[in-house]
Amino acid sequence: MQSVATLNQKMINERSRALNNAAQRLVVRLFGCWQHELTRPFTRSGQTYRVCVKCGLSRDFNLSTWETHGASYTQRPSSLLEN
């Protein structure tokens, strides 16, 4: 049978892991994605963007300069949702 101290330590570890995940999600929402594992560029309805493989945030992509730019966003712009 597990001791009370072992069970308490497991609960503390689970809570700290949950808080850490919540803090990471908050930072991503506030500051955008800082990860650099992006998909290839996708173009739809004249809008070109790339998506982060790890967190799913999108960033705009300029086809003429081949550079990713702008802030990260969670939903595609409304022009993409019309089709």
TIVO-2410 file (N, C-alpha, C; in nm, 3 decimals):
# residues 83
REC num residu      c1      c2      c3 atome chaine
REC   1      M   0.085  -0.118   0.000     N      A
REC   1      M   0.000   0.000   0.000    CA      A
REC   1      M   0.089   0.124   0.000     C      A
REC   2      Q   0.049   0.223  -0.076     N      A
REC   2      Q   0.128   0.345  -0.085    CA      A
REC   2      Q   0.112   0.429   0.040     C      A
REC   3      S   0.219   0.496   0.076     N      A
REC   3      S   0.211   0.581   0.194    CA      A
REC   3      S   0.140   0.711   0.160     C      A
REC   4      V   0.095   0.779   0.262     N      A
REC   4      V   0.025   0.907   0.244    CA      A
REC   4      V   0.118   1.010   0.182     C      A
REC   5      A   0.245   1.008   0.221     N      A
REC   5      A   0.342   1.103   0.166    CA      A
REC   5      A   0.359   1.083   0.016     C      A
REC   6      T   0.362   0.959  -0.030     N      A
REC   6      T   0.375   0.929  -0.173    CA      A
REC   6      T   0.253   0.979  -0.249     C      A
REC   7      L   0.136   0.956  -0.195     N      A
REC   7      L   0.012   1.002  -0.259    CA      A
REC   7      L   0.007   1.154  -0.264     C      A
REC   8      N   0.048   1.219  -0.156     N      A
REC   8      N   0.050   1.365  -0.154    CA      A
REC   8      N   0.147   1.420  -0.258     C      A
REC   9      Q   0.263   1.357  -0.272     N      A
REC   9      Q   0.362   1.401  -0.370    CA      A
REC   9      Q   0.308   1.387  -0.511     C      A
REC  10      K   0.237   1.279  -0.539     N      A
REC  10      K   0.176   1.260  -0.672    CA      A
REC  10      K   0.073   1.369  -0.701     C      A
REC  11      M  -0.008   1.403  -0.601     N      A
REC  11      M  -0.109   1.508  -0.620    CA      A
REC  11      M  -0.042   1.643  -0.644     C      A
REC  12      I   0.064   1.672  -0.572     N      A
REC  12      I   0.137   1.798  -0.590    CA      A
REC  12      I   0.197   1.804  -0.730     C      A
REC  13      N   0.256   1.694  -0.776     N      A
REC  13      N   0.314   1.689  -0.910    CA      A
REC  13      N   0.208   1.711  -1.018     C      A
REC  14      E   0.091   1.650  -1.003     N      A
REC  14      E  -0.016   1.667  -1.100    CA      A
REC  14      E  -0.066   1.811  -1.103     C      A
REC  15      R  -0.081   1.871  -0.986     N      A
REC  15      R  -0.126   2.010  -0.980    CA      A
REC  15      R  -0.024   2.104  -1.041     C      A
REC  16      S   0.104   2.085  -1.011     N      A
REC  16      S   0.207   2.173  -1.067    CA      A
REC  16      S   0.216   2.156  -1.219     C      A
REC  17      R   0.197   2.034  -1.269     N      A
REC  17      R   0.196   2.010  -1.413    CA      A
REC  17      R   0.078   2.082  -1.479     C      A
REC  18      A  -0.038   2.075  -1.416     N      A
REC  18      A  -0.156   2.144  -1.469    CA      A
REC  18      A  -0.137   2.295  -1.469     C      A
REC  19      L  -0.081   2.349  -1.362     N      A
REC  19      L  -0.054   2.493  -1.357    CA      A
REC  19      L   0.049   2.534  -1.461     C      A
REC  20      N   0.150   2.452  -1.480     N      A
REC  20      N   0.251   2.482  -1.580    CA      A
REC  20      N   0.190   2.484  -1.720     C      A
REC  21      N   0.104   2.387  -1.752     N      A
REC  21      N   0.037   2.384  -1.882    CA      A
REC  21      N  -0.052   2.507  -1.900     C      A
REC  22      A  -0.124   2.545  -1.796     N      A
REC  22      A  -0.210   2.663  -1.804    CA      A
REC  22      A  -0.127   2.790  -1.825     C      A
REC  23      A  -0.013   2.798  -1.758     N      A
REC  23      A   0.074   2.914  -1.775    CA      A
REC  23      A   0.130   2.920  -1.916     C      A
REC  24      Q   0.167   2.806  -1.972     N      A
REC  24      Q   0.217   2.803  -2.110    CA      A
REC  24      Q   0.111   2.847  -2.209     C      A
REC  25      R  -0.013   2.802  -2.190     N      A
REC  25      R  -0.123   2.843  -2.279    CA      A
REC  25      R  -0.146   2.993  -2.270     C      A
REC  26      L  -0.138   3.050  -2.150     N      A
REC  26      L  -0.157   3.193  -2.130    CA      A
REC  26      L  -0.047   3.272  -2.201     C      A
REC  27      V   0.076   3.229  -2.189     N      A
REC  27      V   0.187   3.298  -2.254    CA      A
REC  27      V   0.171   3.294  -2.405     C      A
REC  28      V   0.130   3.180  -2.460     N      A
REC  28      V   0.110   3.169  -2.604    CA      A
REC  28      V   0.000   3.264  -2.650     C      A
REC  29      R  -0.109   3.273  -2.573     N      A
REC  29      R  -0.218   3.364  -2.609    CA      A
REC  29      R  -0.176   3.510  -2.602     C      A
REC  30      L  -0.095   3.544  -2.503     N      A
REC  30      L  -0.052   3.683  -2.487    CA      A
REC  30      L   0.054   3.725  -2.587     C      A
REC  31      F   0.153   3.639  -2.609     N      A
REC  31      F   0.268   3.677  -2.689    CA      A
REC  31      F   0.278   3.608  -2.823     C      A
REC  32      G   0.190   3.515  -2.850     N      A
REC  32      G   0.196   3.443  -2.976    CA      A
REC  32      G   0.289   3.324  -2.967     C      A
REC  33      C   0.309   3.260  -3.076     N      A
REC  33      C   0.391   3.140  -3.082    CA      A
REC  33      C   0.536   3.177  -3.109     C      A
REC  34      W   0.627   3.121  -3.031     N      A
REC  34      W   0.769   3.148  -3.053    CA      A
REC  34      W   0.839   3.024  -3.107     C      A
REC  35      Q   0.763   2.920  -3.133     N      A
REC  35      Q   0.821   2.797  -3.187    CA      A
REC  35      Q   0.843   2.813  -3.336     C      A
REC  36      H   0.933   2.738  -3.389     N      A
REC  36      H   0.969   2.756  -3.530    CA      A
REC  36      H   0.945   2.632  -3.615     C      A
REC  37      E   0.861   2.544  -3.569     N      A
REC  37      E   0.827   2.425  -3.647    CA      A
REC  37      E   0.696   2.452  -3.720     C      A
REC  38      L   0.706   2.518  -3.835     N      A
REC  38      L   0.588   2.558  -3.911    CA      A
REC  38      L   0.571   2.468  -4.033     C      A
REC  39      T   0.445   2.454  -4.074     N      A
REC  39      T   0.414   2.377  -4.195    CA      A
REC  39      T   0.457   2.456  -4.318     C      A
REC  40      R   0.444   2.393  -4.430     N      A
REC  40      R   0.468   2.465  -4.556    CA      A
REC  40      R   0.357   2.568  -4.571     C      A
REC  41      P   0.375   2.668  -4.656     N      A
REC  41      P   0.269   2.769  -4.675    CA      A
REC  41      P   0.145   2.710  -4.743     C      A
REC  42      F   0.029   2.752  -4.696     N      A
REC  42      F  -0.099   2.716  -4.757    CA      A
REC  42      F  -0.164   2.843  -4.808     C      A
REC  43      T  -0.226   2.837  -4.925     N      A
REC  43      T  -0.300   2.951  -4.978    CA      A
REC  43      T  -0.444   2.909  -5.000     C      A
REC  44      R  -0.534   2.991  -4.947     N      A
REC  44      R  -0.677   2.965  -4.964    CA      A
REC  44      R  -0.748   3.098  -4.972     C      A
REC  45      S  -0.827   3.117  -5.074     N      A
REC  45      S  -0.902   3.241  -5.097    CA      A
REC  45      S  -0.809   3.362  -5.096     C      A
REC  46      G  -0.692   3.347  -5.153     N      A
REC  46      G  -0.599   3.459  -5.164    CA      A
REC  46      G  -0.520   3.488  -5.037     C      A
REC  47      Q  -0.540   3.412  -4.931     N      A
REC  47      Q  -0.471   3.432  -4.803    CA      A
REC  47      Q  -0.369   3.319  -4.787     C      A
REC  48      T  -0.241   3.355  -4.765     N      A
REC  48      T  -0.137   3.255  -4.747    CA      A
REC  48      T  -0.091   3.257  -4.601     C      A
REC  49      Y  -0.077   3.139  -4.541     N      A
REC  49      Y  -0.042   3.129  -4.401    CA      A
REC  49      Y   0.034   3.000  -4.375     C      A
REC  50      R   0.100   2.992  -4.261     N      A
REC  50      R   0.167   2.872  -4.213    CA      A
REC  50      R   0.112   2.841  -4.074     C      A
REC  51      V   0.118   2.715  -4.033     N      A
REC  51      V   0.063   2.672  -3.905    CA      A
REC  51      V   0.174   2.607  -3.824     C      A
REC  52      C   0.181   2.639  -3.695     N      A
REC  52      C   0.277   2.577  -3.605    CA      A
REC  52      C   0.237   2.432  -3.581     C      A
REC  53      V   0.332   2.343  -3.596     N      A
REC  53      V   0.306   2.200  -3.580    CA      A
REC  53      V   0.275   2.166  -3.434     C      A
REC  54      K   0.336   2.238  -3.339     N      A
REC  54      K   0.320   2.205  -3.197    CA      A
REC  54      K   0.195   2.265  -3.134     C      A
REC  55      C   0.167   2.394  -3.161     N      A
REC  55      C   0.056   2.457  -3.089    CA      A
REC  55      C  -0.066   2.486  -3.177     C      A
REC  56      G  -0.052   2.482  -3.309     N      A
REC  56      G  -0.166   2.502  -3.398    CA      A
REC  56      G  -0.196   2.646  -3.432     C      A
REC  57      L  -0.115   2.742  -3.383     N      A
REC  57      L  -0.138   2.882  -3.418    CA      A
REC  57      L  -0.092   2.908  -3.561     C      A
REC  58      S  -0.159   2.999  -3.629     N      A
REC  58      S  -0.127   3.033  -3.767    CA      A
REC  58      S  -0.055   3.167  -3.774     C      A
REC  59      R   0.025   3.183  -3.879     N      A
REC  59      R   0.090   3.312  -3.905    CA      A
REC  59      R   0.082   3.337  -4.055     C      A
REC  60      D   0.067   3.463  -4.092     N      A
REC  60      D   0.060   3.500  -4.232    CA      A
REC  60      D   0.195   3.477  -4.300     C      A
REC  61      F   0.189   3.453  -4.431     N      A
REC  61      F   0.310   3.426  -4.510    CA      A
REC  61      F   0.304   3.510  -4.636     C      A
REC  62      N   0.415   3.577  -4.669     N      A
REC  62      N   0.425   3.662  -4.787    CA      A
REC  62      N   0.491   3.581  -4.898     C      A
REC  63      L   0.418   3.554  -5.006     N      A
REC  63      L   0.471   3.473  -5.115    CA      A
REC  63      L   0.579   3.545  -5.195     C      A
REC  64      S   0.575   3.676  -5.202     N      A
REC  64      S   0.675   3.748  -5.281    CA      A
REC  64      S   0.811   3.753  -5.213     C      A
REC  65      T   0.815   3.760  -5.080     N      A
REC  65      T   0.942   3.764  -5.007    CA      A
REC  65      T   0.975   3.631  -4.939     C      A
REC  66      W   0.882   3.537  -4.941     N      A
REC  66      W   0.895   3.408  -4.876    CA      A
REC  66      W   0.931   3.422  -4.728     C      A
REC  67      E   0.858   3.511  -4.659     N      A
REC  67      E   0.880   3.533  -4.517    CA      A
REC  67      E   0.748   3.521  -4.441     C      A
REC  68      T   0.758   3.461  -4.324     N      A
REC  68      T   0.645   3.455  -4.233    CA      A
REC  68      T   0.642   3.585  -4.155     C      A
REC  69      H   0.523   3.644  -4.139     N      A
REC  69      H   0.516   3.774  -4.071    CA      A
REC  69      H   0.386   3.786  -3.994     C      A
REC  70      G   0.379   3.889  -3.912     N      A
REC  70      G   0.257   3.919  -3.837    CA      A
REC  70      G   0.246   3.837  -3.711     C      A
REC  71      A   0.143   3.870  -3.637     N      A
REC  71      A   0.117   3.802  -3.510    CA      A
REC  71      A   0.053   3.666  -3.534     C      A
REC  72      S   0.068   3.578  -3.438     N      A
REC  72      S   0.004   3.447  -3.444    CA      A
REC  72      S  -0.143   3.461  -3.411     C      A
REC  73      Y  -0.225   3.379  -3.473     N      A
REC  73      Y  -0.368   3.382  -3.443    CA      A
REC  73      Y  -0.422   3.240  -3.440     C      A
REC  74      T  -0.530   3.220  -3.365     N      A
REC  74      T  -0.585   3.087  -3.348    CA      A
REC  74      T  -0.689   3.051  -3.453     C      A
REC  75      Q  -0.758   3.148  -3.504     N      A
REC  75      Q  -0.858   3.119  -3.606    CA      A
REC  75      Q  -0.816   3.184  -3.736     C      A
REC  76      R  -0.856   3.121  -3.844     N      A
REC  76      R  -0.825   3.179  -3.973    CA      A
REC  76      R  -0.908   3.305  -3.992     C      A
REC  77      P  -0.857   3.401  -4.069     N      A
REC  77      P  -0.934   3.521  -4.096    CA      A
REC  77      P  -1.070   3.487  -4.157     C      A
REC  78      S  -1.166   3.575  -4.141     N      A
REC  78      S  -1.302   3.549  -4.188    CA      A
REC  78      S  -1.308   3.526  -4.338     C      A
REC  79      S  -1.214   3.584  -4.414     N      A
REC  79      S  -1.216   3.565  -4.559    CA      A
REC  79      S  -1.194   3.419  -4.595     C      A
REC  80      L  -1.126   3.344  -4.510     N      A
REC  80      L  -1.104   3.203  -4.537    CA      A
REC  80      L  -1.225   3.118  -4.503     C      A
REC  81      L  -1.308   3.166  -4.413     N      A
REC  81      L  -1.423   3.089  -4.370    CA      A
REC  81      L  -1.541   3.100  -4.467     C      A
REC  82      E  -1.535   3.192  -4.559     N      A
REC  82      E  -1.647   3.214  -4.650    CA      A
REC  82      E  -1.662   3.104  -4.751     C      A
REC  83      N  -1.555   3.035  -4.788     N      A
REC  83      N  -1.562   2.930  -4.891    CA      A
REC  83      N  -1.595   2.798  -4.833     C      A
***
